Amino acid sequence: MEGGNETLTTDFILTGLFPNMKYVTFLIYTIIFIYVVAVTGNFILLLLTWMDLRLHTPMYFLLSQLSLVDLALISSTVPKMAINFFSGTKSITRFACGTQIFFFFTLGGAECILLTLMAYDRYVAVCNPLRYAAIMNHGVCLQMAVVSWIGGILAATAHTSYTMSLPICGSREIHHFYCEMPAIMKISCKDTSKYELVVFVMGVIFLIIPFGLILTSYTLIFLTVLRMNSPQGRNKASATCSSHLTVVSLYLGPCVYMYMTPGSAHTPEQEQAVSVFCTVLTPMLNPVIYSLRNKDIVAALRKLLGKHSVSKENA
């Protein structure tokens, strides 16, 4: 609906995480615990890929970029949510709101591109191992990281600019625990149906096309693995690829639901549940999924803990 008198105040009001839930305090403490686990897990992965020379490979370089994205993604929402809950305040400035939206789309877009490039890395490693070192050299890895971040920034700039230019003529209450584009579009007095089409197109570019490329990569990998004579090589390839496919499914699935279905079809509670999954649970699960079945990371962690225990004994 067009028209209406735009409200004079520039601050928004965040209703918080499931405000009508009976045991919301328990949920907040659970999310804070998940946040600590996610930060610790991703920081350890970053530390291991930096310190252990065996992990100075293209796959682990891309994995370290994913950990960096996850660290920033969960830190862009949970601390503000916790501060608002414990302080009793619900307001967020227009600048802080725009900043949250920008970082959310930058990091989300970068993660979609990174997951696609990680699938390509695995495709080259399994299907074209003799040329792997030449194709996935240091320069190419750096270019992949830069493309991921620039792609995310471009998408975030477009979405943030549009969202923060929307007129709000009534209540500035956002039914969410952080500033999120669909939630703000719902309280705008401007007809956003045309931009919803733009969001759908962006979803095709950042979600459907990457998913198609990832699926193609892993189909080719699966066919190659079936022809492998070495059971050890087959098991290693299967373990690495299954971990990656799990992460892809956990991240892209909820994002498709959120951004590629009509906003009117979602309730605020459904949007918050999907957002918790994408921005809180996934960053916590990623390092766990990649570590549990990855012998290189487990060995690097044991080596690091061994050094730490030896240094304590010497002291």
C-alpha positions as CSV (number, residue, x, y, z in Angstrom):
1,M,0.0,0.0,0.0
2,E,1.4,3.4,-1.0
3,G,0.9,6.6,1.0
4,G,0.5,7.4,4.7
5,N,2.5,9.7,6.9
6,E,6.0,8.5,7.5
7,T,6.9,8.3,11.2
8,L,9.3,10.9,12.4
9,T,11.5,8.7,14.6
10,T,14.3,6.8,12.9
11,D,14.8,4.0,15.5
12,F,13.3,0.6,15.1
13,I,11.9,-1.6,17.8
14,L,13.0,-5.3,17.8
15,T,10.3,-7.5,19.5
16,G,13.0,-10.1,20.3
17,L,13.2,-13.9,19.9
18,F,9.7,-15.5,20.2
19,P,8.4,-12.8,22.6
20,N,5.2,-14.8,23.4
21,M,7.1,-17.9,24.3
22,K,6.8,-19.1,27.9
23,Y,10.4,-20.3,28.4
24,V,12.2,-17.6,26.4
25,T,14.8,-17.1,29.1
26,F,15.9,-20.7,28.8
27,L,16.0,-20.3,25.0
28,I,18.2,-17.2,25.2
29,Y,20.7,-19.0,27.5
30,T,20.7,-21.9,25.1
31,I,21.5,-19.7,22.2
32,I,24.3,-17.9,24.1
33,F,25.8,-21.4,24.9
34,I,25.5,-22.3,21.2
35,Y,27.2,-18.9,20.4
36,V,30.1,-19.7,22.7
37,V,30.5,-23.2,21.1
38,A,30.3,-21.8,17.6
39,V,32.9,-19.1,18.3
40,T,35.2,-21.6,20.0
41,G,34.8,-24.2,17.3
42,N,35.4,-21.9,14.3
43,F,38.3,-20.1,16.1
44,I,39.9,-23.5,16.7
45,L,39.5,-24.4,13.0
46,L,41.1,-21.1,12.0
47,L,43.9,-21.6,14.4
48,L,44.6,-25.2,13.2
49,T,44.6,-24.2,9.5
50,W,47.0,-21.4,10.2
51,M,49.4,-23.3,12.5
52,D,49.5,-26.8,11.0
53,L,51.5,-27.1,7.7
54,R,49.6,-30.2,6.7
55,L,46.4,-28.1,6.5
56,H,48.0,-25.5,4.2
57,T,46.0,-26.8,1.2
58,P,43.3,-25.3,-1.0
59,M,40.5,-27.3,0.7
60,Y,41.5,-26.1,4.2
61,F,42.1,-22.5,3.0
62,L,38.5,-22.4,1.7
63,L,37.3,-24.1,5.0
64,S,39.1,-21.4,7.0
65,Q,37.2,-18.7,4.9
66,L,34.0,-20.5,5.8
67,S,34.9,-20.5,9.5
68,L,35.6,-16.7,9.2
69,V,32.2,-16.1,7.6
70,D,30.4,-18.2,10.3
71,L,32.2,-16.4,13.1
72,A,31.1,-13.0,11.7
73,L,27.6,-14.2,10.8
74,I,26.7,-15.4,14.3
75,S,28.4,-12.4,15.9
76,S,26.3,-10.0,13.8
77,T,23.1,-11.1,15.5
78,V,23.5,-13.0,18.8
79,P,25.4,-10.3,20.9
80,K,22.8,-7.6,20.1
81,M,19.9,-10.0,20.8
82,A,21.5,-10.9,24.2
83,I,22.2,-7.2,25.1
84,N,18.6,-6.2,24.3
85,F,17.2,-9.1,26.3
86,F,19.2,-8.6,29.5
87,S,19.1,-4.8,29.4
88,G,15.3,-4.7,28.7
89,T,15.8,-2.4,25.7
90,K,14.3,-3.2,22.4
91,S,15.3,-0.2,20.2
92,I,17.9,-0.3,17.5
93,T,19.1,2.7,15.5
94,R,18.5,3.1,11.8
95,F,22.3,2.9,11.2
96,A,22.7,-0.2,13.4
97,C,19.8,-1.8,11.6
98,G,21.2,-1.1,8.2
99,T,24.6,-2.4,9.4
100,Q,23.0,-5.7,10.5
101,I,21.3,-6.2,7.1
102,F,24.5,-5.4,5.2
103,F,26.6,-7.8,7.2
104,F,23.9,-10.5,7.0
105,F,23.7,-10.4,3.2
106,T,27.5,-10.0,2.8
107,L,28.2,-13.0,4.9
108,G,25.3,-15.0,3.6
109,G,26.2,-14.3,-0.1
110,A,29.8,-15.1,0.6
111,E,28.9,-18.4,2.2
112,C,26.8,-19.5,-0.8
113,I,29.7,-18.7,-3.2
114,L,32.2,-20.4,-0.9
115,L,30.2,-23.6,-0.7
116,T,30.0,-23.7,-4.5
117,L,33.8,-23.2,-4.8
118,M,34.5,-25.8,-2.2
119,A,32.4,-28.3,-4.2
120,Y,34.5,-27.4,-7.3
121,D,37.7,-27.9,-5.2
122,R,36.5,-31.4,-4.3
123,Y,35.6,-32.1,-7.9
124,V,39.1,-31.3,-9.1
125,A,40.7,-33.2,-6.2
126,V,38.7,-36.4,-6.9
127,C,38.1,-36.3,-10.7
128,N,41.3,-34.7,-11.8
129,P,43.9,-35.4,-9.1
130,L,47.0,-35.2,-11.4
131,R,46.2,-31.6,-12.3
132,Y,44.9,-30.6,-8.9
133,A,48.1,-28.7,-7.8
134,A,48.2,-26.8,-11.0
135,I,44.5,-25.9,-11.1
136,M,44.0,-25.1,-7.4
137,N,47.2,-23.0,-6.9
138,H,47.6,-20.3,-4.3
139,G,46.7,-17.5,-6.6
140,V,43.4,-19.2,-7.7
141,C,42.5,-19.8,-4.0
142,L,43.0,-16.2,-3.2
143,Q,40.9,-15.2,-6.2
144,M,38.1,-17.6,-5.0
145,A,38.1,-15.9,-1.6
146,V,38.0,-12.4,-3.1
147,V,35.2,-13.4,-5.5
148,S,33.2,-14.8,-2.5
149,W,33.5,-11.6,-0.5
150,I,32.9,-9.2,-3.4
151,G,29.8,-11.2,-4.5
152,G,28.4,-11.0,-1.0
153,I,29.2,-7.3,-0.7
154,L,27.5,-6.5,-4.0
155,A,24.3,-8.3,-3.1
156,A,24.3,-6.7,0.4
157,T,24.7,-3.2,-1.0
158,A,21.7,-3.7,-3.3
159,H,19.4,-5.2,-0.6
160,T,20.5,-2.8,2.2
161,S,20.1,0.3,0.0
162,Y,16.5,-0.7,-1.0
163,T,15.4,-1.9,2.5
164,M,16.7,1.2,4.3
165,S,15.0,3.5,1.8
166,L,11.6,2.0,2.5
167,P,9.1,4.5,4.1
168,I,7.7,3.3,7.4
169,C,4.3,5.0,8.0
170,G,3.0,3.2,11.0
171,S,4.6,1.1,13.7
172,R,8.4,0.7,13.5
173,E,8.1,-2.6,15.4
174,I,10.1,-5.4,13.7
175,H,8.8,-8.8,14.6
176,H,12.3,-10.4,14.8
177,F,15.4,-10.6,17.0
178,Y,17.5,-8.7,14.5
179,C,17.0,-6.4,11.5
180,E,16.0,-8.6,8.6
181,M,14.9,-7.5,5.2
182,P,11.6,-9.5,4.9
183,A,10.5,-8.3,8.4
184,I,11.1,-4.6,7.4
185,M,9.4,-5.0,4.1
186,K,6.3,-6.2,6.0
187,I,6.0,-3.0,8.0
188,S,6.6,-0.6,5.1
189,C,3.8,1.4,3.6
190,K,5.2,1.0,0.1
191,D,4.2,-1.8,-2.3
192,T,7.2,-4.1,-2.3
193,S,5.7,-6.8,-4.6
194,K,8.1,-5.8,-7.5
195,Y,11.1,-6.0,-5.2
196,E,10.0,-9.4,-4.0
197,L,10.6,-10.5,-7.7
198,V,14.1,-9.0,-7.5
199,V,14.7,-11.0,-4.3
200,F,13.5,-14.1,-6.1
201,V,15.9,-13.5,-8.9
202,M,18.8,-12.9,-6.5
203,G,17.7,-16.1,-4.8
204,V,18.1,-18.0,-8.1
205,I,21.6,-16.4,-8.5
206,F,22.8,-17.1,-5.0
207,L,20.9,-20.2,-4.0
208,I,19.5,-22.2,-6.9
209,I,22.5,-21.9,-9.3
210,P,25.0,-22.7,-6.6
211,F,22.9,-25.7,-5.5
212,G,22.8,-26.9,-9.1
213,L,26.6,-26.5,-9.6
214,I,27.2,-28.2,-6.2
215,L,24.9,-31.1,-7.2
216,T,26.6,-31.5,-10.5
217,S,30.0,-31.5,-8.9
218,Y,29.0,-34.2,-6.4
219,T,27.3,-36.3,-9.0
220,L,30.5,-36.4,-11.0
221,I,32.5,-37.1,-7.8
222,F,30.1,-39.9,-6.9
223,L,30.5,-41.5,-10.3
224,T,34.3,-41.2,-10.0
225,V,34.3,-42.7,-6.5
226,L,32.4,-45.7,-7.7
227,R,35.2,-46.5,-10.2
228,M,37.9,-46.2,-7.6
229,N,39.9,-49.4,-6.9
230,S,41.2,-48.3,-3.5
231,P,38.8,-48.7,-0.6
232,Q,40.8,-46.2,1.4
233,G,40.6,-43.6,-1.3
234,R,36.9,-44.3,-1.7
235,N,36.2,-43.9,2.0
236,K,38.3,-40.7,2.3
237,A,36.5,-39.1,-0.7
238,S,33.1,-40.2,0.6
239,A,33.7,-38.8,4.1
240,T,34.9,-35.4,2.9
241,C,32.1,-35.0,0.4
242,S,29.4,-36.2,2.7
243,S,30.5,-33.6,5.3
244,H,30.3,-30.9,2.6
245,L,26.9,-32.0,1.4
246,T,25.5,-31.9,4.9
247,V,26.7,-28.3,5.4
248,V,25.2,-27.3,2.0
249,S,21.8,-28.9,2.9
250,L,21.7,-27.3,6.3
251,Y,22.4,-23.8,4.9
252,L,20.8,-23.6,1.5
253,G,17.6,-25.4,2.4
254,P,16.3,-22.9,5.0
255,C,17.5,-19.9,2.8
256,V,15.4,-21.2,-0.1
257,Y,12.4,-21.3,2.1
258,M,13.0,-17.8,3.5
259,Y,13.9,-15.9,0.3
260,M,12.3,-17.9,-2.6
261,T,8.7,-18.2,-1.2
262,P,6.3,-15.3,-0.8
263,G,6.8,-13.3,2.3
264,S,3.1,-13.3,3.0
265,A,3.3,-17.1,3.4
266,H,5.5,-16.9,6.5
267,T,4.5,-16.1,10.0
268,P,7.0,-14.1,12.2
269,E,7.5,-17.2,14.3
270,Q,8.4,-19.3,11.2
271,E,10.8,-16.6,10.0
272,Q,12.5,-16.4,13.4
273,A,12.9,-20.2,13.5
274,V,14.5,-20.3,10.1
275,S,16.8,-17.4,11.0
276,V,17.9,-19.2,14.2
277,F,18.7,-22.2,12.1
278,C,20.7,-20.2,9.5
279,T,22.5,-17.7,11.7
280,V,22.9,-19.6,15.0
281,L,22.8,-23.4,14.5
282,T,24.6,-23.7,11.2
283,P,27.7,-21.7,12.3
284,M,27.9,-24.0,15.3
285,L,27.4,-27.2,13.4
286,N,29.8,-26.5,10.5
287,P,33.1,-26.9,12.5
288,V,31.6,-30.0,14.2
289,I,30.6,-31.6,10.9
290,Y,33.9,-30.9,9.3
291,S,36.0,-32.1,12.3
292,L,34.3,-35.3,13.3
293,R,35.0,-37.2,10.1
294,N,38.2,-35.4,9.1
295,K,41.3,-37.2,10.2
296,D,43.6,-34.3,9.2
297,I,41.8,-31.9,11.5
298,V,41.6,-34.4,14.3
299,A,45.3,-35.1,14.0
300,A,46.2,-31.4,13.9
301,L,44.1,-30.9,17.1
302,R,45.8,-33.7,18.9
303,K,49.2,-32.3,17.9
304,L,48.2,-28.9,19.2
305,L,46.9,-30.3,22.5
306,G,50.0,-32.5,22.8
307,K,52.2,-29.4,22.5
308,H,50.2,-27.6,25.1
309,S,50.4,-30.5,27.6
310,V,54.1,-30.8,27.1
311,S,54.7,-27.1,27.6
312,K,52.7,-27.3,30.8
313,E,54.7,-30.2,32.1
314,N,58.0,-28.4,31.3
315,A,56.7,-25.3,33.2
